[in-house]
Amino acid sequence: MAAVVASGIVRSGARPPVAIRAGRAPGEARGRAPKVRVAFPVRLTRRGRLVLLGLLLVLATLVTGLVAAPGEASSRPGTPATAVVQPGDTLWSIARRYAPARDPFETIDDIRRLNGIADYTVQPGQRLTLPGGRAG
């Protein structure tokens, strides 16, 4: 039986060194494929993978929430502006007081529509909802 040694000399009956025989590294088991080392040697259980997935989803949600531009829903109004009718007030005087930049006729129509007023009379102490004016 002939064996090849690292120097290339053939010896009869001699066994080659272990490191050269069959291309195995020293300490490797016979009959098994060599283990491949991974750069990130972490083994996760099923629960660990689910926790990691949950954390990634939370992180993605936070980043999306911080980056997203605010929509129209963020500028929702609070409680509507109201006015209590004082003695001597008319729809005209309330419209001029609470919406001086608008046409009083349009403001009066909006006040009547918002409050369900059929005619143009208001009573002292009556609470009126105003169309986007300031609260009073």
C-alpha positions as CSV (number, residue, x, y, z in Angstrom):
1,M,0.0,0.0,0.0
2,A,1.4,3.3,-1.0
3,A,0.8,6.7,0.5
4,V,1.6,10.2,-0.6
5,V,3.4,12.4,1.9
6,A,3.6,16.2,1.7
7,S,7.1,16.1,0.2
8,G,5.8,13.9,-2.7
9,I,7.9,10.9,-1.8
10,V,6.0,7.6,-1.9
11,R,6.7,5.2,0.9
12,S,5.4,1.7,1.1
13,G,3.4,0.8,4.2
14,A,3.8,4.2,5.8
15,R,0.7,6.2,6.9
16,P,0.6,9.8,6.0
17,P,0.2,12.5,8.7
18,V,-3.4,13.0,9.9
19,A,-3.6,16.6,8.6
20,I,-3.0,15.5,5.1
21,R,-5.1,12.3,5.0
22,A,-8.4,12.6,3.1
23,G,-8.3,16.4,3.3
24,R,-9.6,16.7,6.8
25,A,-8.5,19.2,9.3
26,P,-7.2,18.0,12.7
27,G,-10.0,17.3,15.1
28,E,-12.7,16.9,12.5
29,A,-15.0,14.0,12.9
30,R,-15.2,11.3,10.3
31,G,-18.2,11.0,8.0
32,R,-19.6,14.5,8.8
33,A,-19.6,17.6,6.7
34,P,-17.5,20.4,8.1
35,K,-19.4,23.0,10.0
36,V,-19.7,26.4,8.3
37,R,-19.2,29.3,10.7
38,V,-21.7,32.1,10.3
39,A,-20.7,35.7,11.1
40,F,-23.8,36.2,13.3
41,P,-23.9,33.0,15.4
42,V,-27.2,33.5,17.2
43,R,-29.8,30.8,17.4
44,L,-33.3,32.0,18.0
45,T,-36.2,29.9,19.2
46,R,-39.7,30.3,17.7
47,R,-40.6,32.6,20.6
48,G,-37.4,34.6,20.1
49,R,-38.2,35.1,16.4
50,L,-41.7,36.3,17.2
51,V,-40.4,38.7,19.8
52,L,-37.9,40.0,17.3
53,L,-40.6,40.4,14.7
54,G,-42.8,42.3,17.1
55,L,-40.0,44.7,18.0
56,L,-39.3,45.3,14.4
57,L,-42.9,46.1,13.7
58,V,-43.1,48.5,16.7
59,L,-39.9,50.2,15.4
60,A,-41.3,50.5,11.9
61,T,-44.6,52.0,13.3
62,L,-42.7,54.6,15.3
63,V,-40.5,55.6,12.4
64,T,-43.6,55.9,10.2
65,G,-45.4,57.9,12.7
66,L,-42.6,60.4,13.2
67,V,-41.9,60.8,9.5
68,A,-45.4,61.0,8.2
69,A,-46.9,64.5,7.5
70,P,-49.9,65.4,9.6
71,G,-53.2,65.0,7.7
72,E,-56.4,66.9,7.8
73,A,-57.7,65.0,10.8
74,S,-55.0,66.6,13.0
75,S,-56.6,70.1,12.6
76,R,-60.0,69.1,13.9
77,P,-61.9,71.9,15.7
78,G,-62.7,71.7,19.4
79,T,-66.1,72.6,20.7
80,P,-68.0,74.9,18.4
81,A,-68.1,78.6,19.3
82,T,-71.3,79.7,21.1
83,A,-72.9,83.0,22.1
84,V,-75.5,83.8,24.6
85,V,-78.1,86.3,23.4
86,Q,-78.1,89.4,25.6
87,P,-81.0,91.8,26.0
88,G,-81.1,94.1,22.9
89,D,-79.1,91.7,20.7
90,T,-80.2,90.8,17.2
91,L,-78.9,88.3,14.7
92,W,-77.3,91.2,12.9
93,S,-75.4,92.5,15.9
94,I,-74.3,89.0,16.8
95,A,-73.1,88.4,13.2
96,R,-71.1,91.7,13.2
97,R,-69.6,91.0,16.6
98,Y,-68.4,87.5,16.0
99,A,-67.5,87.5,12.3
100,P,-66.7,91.1,11.5
101,A,-64.7,90.2,8.3
102,R,-67.6,88.2,6.8
103,D,-70.7,89.4,5.1
104,P,-73.3,89.7,7.9
105,F,-76.1,88.3,5.6
106,E,-74.1,85.0,5.1
107,T,-73.3,84.8,8.8
108,I,-76.9,85.3,9.8
109,D,-78.0,82.5,7.4
110,D,-75.3,80.2,8.9
111,I,-76.4,81.0,12.4
112,R,-80.1,80.3,11.5
113,R,-79.2,77.0,9.8
114,L,-76.9,75.8,12.7
115,N,-79.5,76.6,15.3
116,G,-82.7,75.7,13.5
117,I,-84.1,79.2,13.7
118,A,-87.1,79.6,11.2
119,D,-87.4,83.4,11.5
120,Y,-85.0,86.2,12.4
121,T,-85.9,86.7,16.1
122,V,-83.8,85.6,19.1
123,Q,-84.6,85.7,22.8
124,P,-82.3,86.9,25.6
125,G,-80.6,84.0,27.3
126,Q,-80.8,81.9,24.1
127,R,-77.5,80.0,23.4
128,L,-76.5,80.1,19.7
129,T,-73.9,78.0,17.9
130,L,-71.7,80.2,15.8
131,P,-70.2,79.3,12.4
132,G,-66.5,79.1,13.2
133,G,-66.3,82.4,15.0
134,R,-64.7,83.0,18.4
135,A,-66.4,81.7,21.5
136,G,-68.2,84.2,23.6
